[in-house]
Amino acid sequence: MTMTIIYLVPRLSKRIPAALIGIVVVSAAVILGGLDTPTVGDLASISGGLPEFSVPDVPWNLETVKIVLPFAFILAGIGLIESLLTLSLIDGITETRGQKNRECMSQGLANVVTGFFGGMGGCAMIGQSMINIKSGARMRLSGILAALFLLLFILFASSLIEQIPIAALVGVMFVVVVGTFSWSSLRIIRKVPLSDAVVMVIVSAVTVATDLAIAVVVGVIVSALVFAWKTARHIYVDAGVGSTLHHKVYNLHGQLCFASVSTFQDLFDPADDPAEVVINFANSRVWDHSGMEAIVDLAQRYDRAGTRLHLLKLSDSCEDMLYKANVIATRDDTSEDSSYRVTVSDLGDTD
C-alpha cells in the first residue's frame, strides 16, 4: 500500500512529499483498523533527552590509541566513500556540483564534536538523501530541518513515531532502492565491454551480500586488475625514422609499468639489432620501479650483445625519475633530439 501511494500521489500533486503521505495513510490504517503488525516501538524506544557533554572515560595512553586507531580508519574510510558516492549521485540528479572537500571536512569535524556528547559517527547516506531529493528538497535548509525535526521527534513526539508500522518504512525504502538502482545498466550490459559488465555484476552482488563500502573497494581492485591487463596488451613498437645499418630506432607506444613489463621485453631482439639502438618514448611513459627495472634488464641484454641502448624524448617526469634511479646517464649530445644512454648497473645500488 505504501509503495502504491508513493507511486500514485506525484501524478495528482507534488506539493506534499509522497513518502510522507504513504507513511501517514498506512499508519492511520493500522492504528484505526486495529491491525496486529510490528511497529517502530516493537523494535526499540526512540524517546530521549538532550545529550550532555562528557569526555570518554578511557586511559589516555598509547595502548588505547592502538585499539581505537584501526576502527577509526575503517569508519573514516566507509564514511568518506559513502558520502562522496551520495554527493555524486545527488549532483547527477539535481545537475549541480557539490563541494566534496568542504562536505568531508564538515562531517569529520561534526563527528569529532558529537563524540563528546555520546553520539555515533555518521555520514551522508544514499537512502535518506534520495528520500529528501525525491520529496523536492534542493537547498541546505532541508538538511537542517531534517535534523531539527528528528530532535523534536525524540524529545516530544516519540510516542507517535513508535506507532508507525515497520511495513510503511520498508515500503518507502523499497521505493528508494528501485529509484536508486541504475536500470539502464541492464539494457546496456551486452553492449559494454565484458570486463565492465563483470565489474558491474560483482559490485552489485557484493553490495547486496555485504555493504556499499566493501563493494566499492572490491570494484576498485577488480577495475585496477582489468586496467593492468589491458595495459599489458596495448604496448608495441614500430620502426622509427633514422634507422640505418648500424643504428636502429624503435618508436614505443603504450605505458611501461608492472603490467606490461613482460610484453615490453618480448618486443626487442638484441641478437639481431645493430650496434646502436634508440627507443623513442615520445608516445610512451615509464610509471614505476618495474618499468625502470625492465629498461635496465633490456640494456644489460643489449650490452651482452655488444649494443648500446639509448632513450629518446623522455618526458620531464620520466627523465627525473630515471635519472634519480641511476637508470640513465647524462645526455649524449645537446641537440633537441638528444638521447640518454642507459646504464647497465643494478637498480639495487640506486638512490
Helices and strands as residue ranges (DSSP letters): H 2-12, H 18-33, H 40-43, H 62-94, H 100-115, H 126-134, H 140-155, H 158-161, H 166-180, H 184-188, H 194-209, H 212-233, E 236-239, E 247-256, H 261-265, E 276-286, H 289-304, E 308-312, H 316-324, E 328-331, E 339-342, G 347-349
